[in-house]
Amino acid sequence: MDDLSTTVDAVEMTDTRTVDIIRTFTSAAVSTGALTQRELDEALDRLTKGEAAARDQLITYREAANQLGISTKTVKRMTDSGELQSRRLRVGCAKSVRIFQSSVDAILTPDQSVA
């Protein structure tokens, strides 16, 4: 089994039930002082947040443009300015840039607390 499939398996297992099981088995480490409650909470927080990041899809400029109702040139400008997060899949290949779906979703569903 390679590292990628091991990582994917671990990510898929990180649900509420799994976090509860981890808490149960680490309670002894916390009670003996081998691990502080804060360290455990931070580790579990990173684990659960990592799940969302690992499942973030990459989409093309055209797909992002269609979802946002803008041109692909505007998508390019937004990635250049940092408004949209992107990743290059192959070095030296301009057409291998993809946009993170979560950055498009963040624009489509703005934070309601900022008013």
Residue pairs with C-beta under 8 A, 6 or more apart in sequence:
7 54
8 54
11 50
11 51
11 54
11 55
14 47
14 48
14 50
14 51
19 44
19 47
19 48
22 44
22 47
23 40
23 44
26 35
26 40
29 35
29 40
30 36
30 37
30 40
52 102
56 100
56 101
56 102
57 100
57 101
58 87
58 89
58 98
58 99
58 100
58 101
59 67
59 98
59 99
59 100
59 101
59 104
60 98
60 99
61 72
61 75
61 76
61 97
61 99
62 72
63 99
64 75
64 84
64 99
64 104
65 71
65 72
65 74
65 75
67 104
67 108
68 74
68 75
68 104
68 107
68 108
75 84
75 99
78 84
79 85
79 86
79 97
79 99
83 103
83 107
84 99
84 100
84 103
84 104
84 107
85 99
85 100
85 102
85 103
86 97
86 98
86 99
86 100
86 103
87 97
87 98
87 100
88 96
88 97
89 96
89 97
89 98
90 96
